[in-house]
């Protein structure tokens, strides 16, 4: 599938050499560089790219690889200073790629991918209009490439993801899609595109297979309401978390969010480290969260490594919040307040989890320890332990409106996972009745979960009602992610 445009130096009648033709080729050396980039073996990548420049100076795949390495490194470091300094490289690289052979399927594909890579960073650092602009241009390039080269399978990797994401834009943000125009969303169609691509990769050599596997599993987890499917896809795949920190991180993230906390801890404890690998501090953060969800006494150690070594800002408030929770679980109220003060001082509040952490810090209210333990155990997949903590304790929370609401919500979540569906409905309906006009997210997610239960029961009329109910509730925390999941649910329902 990788097309090589042969490069010759022609000699004119005057005997003057004509310029070499620039071409696109994922040669063995370029393929090696690509694989090392995604294994975070950055020092080795620099050596391979130097050799690629010397041995294949007219191979423009190197420009694409340079960009992929740069963007991934900025993302791993969450380095906003480097982002501001280096983002100008995008236009220079696009110009270099435009000098390549237009008849190659990689001509438009590499330009589209570079725009999409930077679009991710634009959004991460709050430059949303720049992100949308590059997504729009990248989308158009991929569509044109698909028209010209319908058998070029790499097109479907990014188009599938874009079709899912654009199809899942909440109604409040549809204006942004209309502003840039031309992008068509289709959640089911995008998922089907990725599934077809994975089926193709099973029987054919496909360089981007691991990328597709990770994207597909994350979409199944976060938008398609199939966490167990997402985990099983990765668990049975060719991903190698023992030699690839990025793959270990994605697998552990999916494991953790699908109730396989022990598996996540095992994966993160075995992340490859050492001089050969670029440090990936987010793995320490995720390990700390996983150990906290298991109520391990040493959960603070990886979290402390993370806040000591990580130089970025996204996720810092949430990390200090988790350290505060650990102190609270150990009975150290002063330690809780110490780390909550750090929540106010460190990082930024762009993401929902960071915003929620800051909101907790500013409230001055200490979480109920038993409810906190139940929440953590539930998130880790320890449903029986969570149920044993809360059963028969409803009266303990009557005096505090927030805790009373959270108790009903937690019991509903636990009942749902334990297969006690009637009990889950009762707790969720109580949560919505008491909390739909409150600032907390409990009622919004309760409506979402009822929609999911109705969808699973093939009662699509009621599922639609509850997904719309979720969209009508506007909590001060997690509204974006919950509404996104409700919109995905509506998109899954048959007409």
C-alpha positions in Angstrom: 0.0 0.0 0.0 3.0 2.4 0.5 3.6 4.0 -2.9 7.2 4.9 -3.8 7.7 7.6 -6.4 11.1 6.9 -7.9 13.5 9.8 -7.9 15.9 10.4 -10.8 18.2 13.3 -11.6 17.7 14.1 -15.2 20.3 15.8 -17.3 19.1 18.3 -19.9 20.6 19.0 -23.2 22.8 21.7 -21.6 24.2 19.1 -19.2 22.9 20.9 -16.2 21.3 18.6 -13.6 17.6 19.2 -13.0 16.4 19.3 -9.3 15.7 15.9 -7.8 12.0 14.9 -7.6 10.7 14.9 -4.0 8.8 11.7 -3.2 7.0 10.0 -0.4 8.1 6.5 0.8 7.7 4.7 4.1 11.0 3.0 3.4 12.4 0.5 6.0 14.3 3.4 7.6 11.2 5.6 7.7 9.1 2.8 9.1 11.7 2.2 11.8 11.6 5.9 12.8 7.8 5.8 12.9 7.7 2.8 15.1 10.3 4.2 17.5 8.4 7.5 17.7 5.3 5.7 19.1 7.5 3.7 21.4 8.8 6.9 22.9 12.4 5.9 22.0 13.1 9.5 21.0 16.9 9.6 21.2 17.0 6.6 18.8 14.5 8.4 16.5 16.8 11.4 16.2 19.6 9.1 14.9 17.3 7.3 12.5 15.9 10.6 11.2 19.5 12.0 10.7 20.3 8.8 8.7 17.1 9.2 6.7 18.0 12.8 5.8 21.5 11.7 4.6 20.5 8.5 2.8 17.1 9.6 1.5 17.3 13.4 1.3 14.3 13.7 -1.1 12.0 11.4 0.8 9.4 13.8 2.2 8.0 11.2 4.7 10.8 12.6 6.9 9.0 15.9 7.2 5.9 14.1 8.3 7.9 12.1 10.9 9.6 15.2 12.2 6.2 16.7 12.8 4.8 13.6 14.5 7.8 13.4 16.8 7.6 17.1 17.7 3.8 17.1 18.4 4.0 13.9 20.4 6.9 15.2 22.5 5.0 18.4 23.3 1.9 16.4 24.2 3.7 14.0 26.5 5.4 17.0 28.2 2.2 19.1 28.1 4.7 21.9 27.2 2.8 25.0 26.4 6.1 27.1 26.0 7.4 24.6 23.4 3.9 24.6 21.7 4.0 28.4 21.4 7.6 28.4 20.0 7.2 25.5 17.6 3.7 25.8 16.3 5.1 28.0 13.4 6.8 24.9 12.1 3.5 23.6 10.8 3.3 26.0 7.9 7.0 25.5 6.9 6.5 21.7 6.8 3.3 22.0 4.8 5.2 24.1 2.3 7.9 21.4 2.0 5.3 18.7 1.6 3.5 20.7 -1.2 6.7 20.3 -3.3 6.2 16.6 -3.4 4.6 14.4 -6.1 0.9 15.2 -6.2 0.1 11.8 -7.7 1.2 10.1 -4.4 -1.6 9.3 -2.0 0.7 10.5 0.7 0.8 14.0 -0.8 -2.5 15.1 0.7 -2.5 12.6 3.5 0.6 13.9 5.2 -0.6 17.5 4.9 -3.9 16.5 6.5 -2.3 14.5 9.3 0.1 17.4 10.2 -2.9 19.8 10.4 -4.8 17.3 12.6 -1.8 16.7 14.9 -1.5 20.4 15.5 -5.3 20.7 15.9 -5.1 18.4 18.9 -2.4 20.7 20.5 -4.3 23.8 19.6 -7.4 22.5 21.5 -5.3 21.2 24.4 -3.8 24.7 25.0 -7.1 26.6 24.5 -6.8 27.8 20.9 -10.1 26.3 19.8 -10.7 28.3 16.6 -7.3 27.4 15.3 -8.0 23.8 16.1 -11.3 23.9 14.2 -9.7 25.6 11.3 -7.0 23.0 10.9 -9.6 20.2 11.4 -11.7 21.6 8.6 -8.7 21.8 6.2 -7.4 18.4 7.2 -10.9 16.9 6.7 -11.2 18.4 3.2 -7.7 17.1 2.3 -8.6 13.6 3.4 -12.0 13.7 1.6 -10.2 14.7 -1.7 -7.6 12.0 -1.1 -10.2 9.4 -0.6 -11.9 10.5 -3.9 -8.6 10.2 -5.8 -7.3 7.1 -4.0 -10.2 5.1 -2.7 -8.0 2.1 -2.0 -5.6 4.0 0.1 -6.6 2.6 3.5 -4.8 5.1 5.7 -7.5 7.7 4.7 -10.1 5.7 6.7 -8.0 5.9 9.9 -8.5 9.7 10.4 -11.7 10.0 8.5 -13.4 7.4 10.7 -12.3 9.2 13.9 -13.4 12.6 12.4 -16.8 11.2 11.4 -17.4 10.0 15.0 -16.2 13.2 16.7 -18.1 15.6 14.3 -21.2 13.4 14.6 -21.0 13.7 18.4 -20.7 17.5 18.7 -23.3 18.7 21.3 -26.0 20.9 19.9 -24.7 23.9 21.8 -21.5 23.7 19.7 -23.0 22.9 16.3 -22.4 26.5 15.4 -18.7 25.8 15.3 -19.1 23.0 12.8 -21.4 25.2 10.7 -19.0 28.1 10.9 -16.3 26.0 9.2 -18.8 24.1 7.1 -18.4 21.0 5.0 -17.8 18.4 7.7 -20.2 15.6 8.0 -20.6 13.5 11.1 -21.8 9.9 11.4 -21.0 8.1 14.7 -22.1 4.7 13.4 -20.5 5.2 10.0 -17.2 6.3 11.6 -17.1 3.3 13.9 -17.9 1.0 10.9 -15.0 2.6 9.0 -12.6 1.8 11.8 -13.9 -1.7 12.1 -13.4 -2.3 8.4 -9.9 -1.0 8.7 -9.1 -3.3 11.6 -10.5 -6.3 9.6 -8.3 -5.3 6.7 -5.2 -5.0 8.9 -5.8 -8.6 10.2 -4.9 -10.0 6.8 -2.7 -7.2 5.3 0.4 -5.3 6.4 -0.9 -1.9 7.6 1.6 0.4 9.2 -1.0 2.3 11.3 -2.7 -0.7 12.8 -1.7 0.2 16.4 -3.0 3.7 16.0 -6.3 2.5 14.8 -6.6 -0.1 17.6 -6.1 2.6 20.2 -8.4 5.1 18.6 -11.1 2.5 18.1 -11.0 1.3 21.7 -11.0 4.8 23.2 -14.1 5.7 21.0 -15.8 2.5 22.1 -15.0 3.4 25.7 -15.9 7.1 25.8 -18.6 7.5 23.2 -20.1 4.2 22.2 -20.8 2.9 25.7 -18.9 -0.4 25.3 -16.2 -0.3 27.9 -15.8 -4.1 28.1 -15.6 -4.3 24.3 -12.9 -1.6 24.4 -10.9 -3.6 26.9 -11.2 -6.9 25.2 -10.2 -5.4 21.8 -6.9 -4.1 23.4 -6.3 -7.2 25.5 -6.4 -9.5 22.5 -4.6 -7.2 20.2 -0.9 -7.1 19.0 -0.1 -4.1 21.3 2.9 -4.7 23.4 2.7 -2.6 26.6 5.9 -4.1 28.0 8.0 -2.4 25.3 5.8 0.6 24.5 4.9 3.1 27.2 2.3 4.8 25.1 0.5 1.5 24.4 0.7 0.6 28.1 -0.8 4.0 29.1 -3.8 3.6 26.7 -4.4 0.0 27.7 -4.2 0.9 31.4 -6.6 3.9 30.8 -9.1 1.6 29.2 -8.7 -1.0 31.8 -9.2 1.5 34.6 -12.3 3.0 33.0 -13.8 -0.5 32.4 -13.5 -1.7 35.9 -10.2 -3.7 35.6 -8.2 -1.8 38.2 -5.8 -4.7 39.0 -5.0 -5.1 35.3 -4.3 -1.3 35.1 -1.9 -1.4 38.1 -0.1 -4.4 36.6 0.3 -2.6 33.2 1.5 0.6 34.7 3.9 -1.1 37.1 5.6 -2.6 34.1 5.8 0.5 31.9 9.2 0.4 30.1 11.6 3.0 31.6 15.2 3.9 31.4 17.6 5.8 29.3 16.2 4.4 26.0 12.7 5.8 26.7 11.4 9.3 27.0 9.9 9.9 30.4 6.1 9.6 30.3 5.0 11.1 33.7 1.3 10.6 33.0 1.8 6.9 33.7 2.8 7.8 37.3 -0.4 9.9 37.6 -2.6 7.0 36.3 -0.8 4.5 38.5 -1.5 6.7 41.6 -5.2 7.0 40.6 -5.5 3.2 40.1 -3.9 2.5 43.5 -6.1 5.0 45.1 -9.2 3.3 43.7 -8.0 0.1 45.3 -7.5 2.0 48.5 -3.8 1.1 48.6 -1.9 2.9 51.4 1.0 3.8 49.1 -1.2 5.4 46.4 0.4 8.7 47.1 3.9 7.6 46.0 3.3 7.6 42.2 1.2 10.8 42.5 4.1 12.5 44.3 6.4 11.5 41.6 4.1 12.9 39.0 3.7 16.4 40.6 7.5 16.5 41.3 8.6 15.6 37.7 5.8 16.8 35.4 6.3 20.3 34.1 3.0 20.8 32.4 -0.3 22.2 33.8 -3.1 20.1 32.5 -4.0 17.5 35.1 -2.0 19.1 38.0 -5.1 20.3 39.9 -6.7 16.8 39.7 -3.4 15.2 40.8 -3.2 17.4 43.9 -6.9 16.6 44.6 -6.1 12.9 44.5 -3.2 13.5 46.9 -5.7 15.3 49.2 -8.1 12.4 49.0 -5.3 10.0 50.0 -4.6 12.1 53.0 -8.2 12.1 54.0 -8.4 8.3 53.7 -5.5 8.0 56.0 -7.3 10.2 58.6 -5.0 13.2 58.0 -7.3 16.2 57.7 -4.4 18.7 57.8 -2.8 16.9 54.9 -6.1 17.2 53.0 -6.2 20.9 53.4 -2.5 21.2 52.5 -3.0 19.5 49.1 -6.3 21.4 48.5 -4.3 24.6 48.8 -2.0 23.3 46.2 -5.0 22.6 43.9 -5.6 26.4 44.0 -2.0 27.2 43.3 -0.9 24.7 40.6 -1.9 24.0 37.0 -4.8 25.3 35.1 -8.5 24.6 35.0 -9.1 23.9 31.3 -10.4 20.3 31.6 -13.5 19.1 33.4 -11.6 17.2 36.1 -9.3 20.1 36.8 -12.3 22.4 37.1 -14.0 20.0 39.5 -10.9 19.8 41.6 -10.7 23.6 41.8 -14.4 23.8 42.7 -13.8 21.4 45.6 -10.8 23.3 46.8 -12.8 26.6 46.7 -15.8 25.1 48.5 -13.9 24.4 51.6 -16.1 21.3 52.2 -14.4 18.0 53.1 -15.8 15.0 51.3 -17.6 12.3 53.4 -14.9 9.6 53.8 -17.3 6.7 53.4 -18.8 8.1 50.3 -15.4 8.9 48.9 -14.2 5.3 49.6 -17.3 3.9 47.9 -16.7 6.2 44.9 -13.1 5.1 44.5 -13.9 1.4 44.9 -16.7 1.7 42.4 -14.5 3.4 39.8 -11.9 0.6 40.3 -14.5 -2.1 39.6 -14.8 -3.3 43.3 -18.5 -3.2 43.4 -19.1 -5.6 46.2 -16.7 -3.7 48.5 -18.4 -0.4 47.6 -21.9 -1.9 48.3 -20.8 -3.3 51.7 -19.6 0.2 52.7 -22.9 1.9 51.9 -25.7 -0.6 52.5 -28.2 0.3 55.2 -26.6 3.7 55.8 -29.1 6.0 54.1 -30.2 7.7 57.3 -26.7 8.8 58.0 -26.9 11.3 55.1 -30.3 12.9 55.7 -28.9 16.0 57.3 -26.6 17.0 54.4 -28.4 17.7 51.1 -25.3 17.0 49.0 -24.3 13.8 50.7 -27.9 12.6 50.7 -28.0 13.1 46.9 -24.6 11.5 46.4 -25.6 8.5 48.5 -28.6 7.8 46.2 -26.5 8.3 43.2 -23.7 6.0 44.4 -26.2 3.3 45.3 -27.7 3.5 41.9 -24.3 3.2 40.1 -23.4 0.2 42.3 -26.8 -1.5 41.8 -26.4 -1.0 38.0 -23.0 -2.7 37.9 -24.2 -5.5 40.2 -27.1 -6.3 37.8 -29.8 -5.0 40.3 -31.6 -3.0 37.7 -34.8 -2.3 39.5 -32.9 -0.9 42.5 -30.7 1.1 40.1 -33.8 2.8 38.6 -35.2 3.6 42.0 -32.0 5.3 43.2 -31.5 7.1 39.9 -35.0 8.5 39.9 -34.6 9.7 43.4 -31.3 11.3 42.4 -33.0 13.2 39.6 -35.9 14.3 41.6 -33.7 15.7 44.4 -30.8 17.0 42.3 -31.8 18.1 38.7 -31.7 21.7 39.8 -28.6 21.4 41.9 -25.0 22.3 40.8 -23.6 18.8 41.2 -23.4 16.2 38.3 -25.2 13.4 40.1 -28.7 14.0 38.5 -27.3 14.6 35.0 -25.4 11.3 35.1 -28.3 9.5 36.6 -30.4 10.5 33.6 -27.6 9.4 31.3 -27.4 6.0 33.0 -31.2 5.4 32.8 -30.9 6.2 29.1 -28.2 3.6 28.8 -30.2 1.0 30.7 -33.3 1.7 28.4 -31.1 1.4 25.3 -29.7 -1.9 26.5 -33.3 -3.1 27.0 -34.1 -2.0 23.4 -36.7 0.5 24.7 -35.5 3.2 22.4 -38.4 5.6 23.0 -37.6 5.8 26.7 -33.9 5.8 26.0 -34.3 8.9 23.8 -36.4 10.6 26.6 -33.7 10.0 29.2 -30.8 11.0 27.0 -32.7 14.2 26.2 -33.3 14.6 30.0 -29.6 14.4 30.6 -29.0 17.1 28.0 -31.6 19.3 29.7 -29.8 19.2 33.1 -26.9 21.6 33.3 -24.6 20.9 36.3 -21.6 23.0 37.1 -19.3 20.0 36.8 -18.7 17.4 34.0 -21.6 18.9 31.9 -19.5 18.7 28.7 -18.5 15.1 29.0 -21.9 13.9 30.2 -23.8 15.8 27.5 -21.3 14.4 24.9 -22.2 10.8 26.1 -25.9 11.6 25.9 -25.5 12.9 22.4 -23.6 9.7 21.5 -26.4 7.7 22.9 -29.0 9.5 20.8 -26.8 8.9 17.7 -26.7 5.2 18.4 -30.5 4.9 18.6 -32.3 3.6 15.5 -34.5 6.1 13.7 
